[in-house]
């Protein structure tokens, strides 16, 4: 059976209900959960995971983003799981993702896009080996139960601040507003559904998104 590494990124984990909705949607496609772990990504692992981009100008930002707050690392298994997960997530760039896709519904902006998913069998094998070796991600019999417990803990209610966060980012870029007020608004909204997430992590994630806004303004 084919396997894929799926990582719910900090913007999905800090927004607890959104992360649970994304995981639930993937499991409803019939894939088996072979490994499931919430963790903080080390700087070293982030650099190895994104090594293909190491010579690109956005590489430091990628590392800062994925290490800013906890992620959930998942190994999914099933027929056609690699293509199926990527289809469910939608285009990598949030603004290009179909509205009905997971990124179209819950992604924030550009590469602040909820999740990573392996893009092919060879990449999946390499990524899974890396995360097993460097992050202690283990395949275990109880992984599916862990995933369903996670979903059950966070999926309830109506909480979803995606629209508000998107509007802050969009308007700040359009108005070239890089004031501390924008950062404060991001922190406030990201804190609203961040159960059990350290406030320092929420602040770091807000700062990483704010830094992205700043870079976009400078490029304009």
ABEGO torsion letter per residue (X at the ends): XBBBBBBBBAAAAABAAAAAAAAAAAAAAGBBBABBBBBBBBAAAAAAAAAAAAABAAAAAAAAAAAABBBBBBBBBEBGAAAAAAAAAEBABAAABBAABAAAAABABEABAGBBBBABAAAAAAAAAAAAAAAGBBBBAAAAAAAAAAAAAAABEABBAAAAAAAAAAAAAAAGBABAAAAAAAAAAAAAAABGBBAAAAAAAAAAAAAAAAAAAAAX
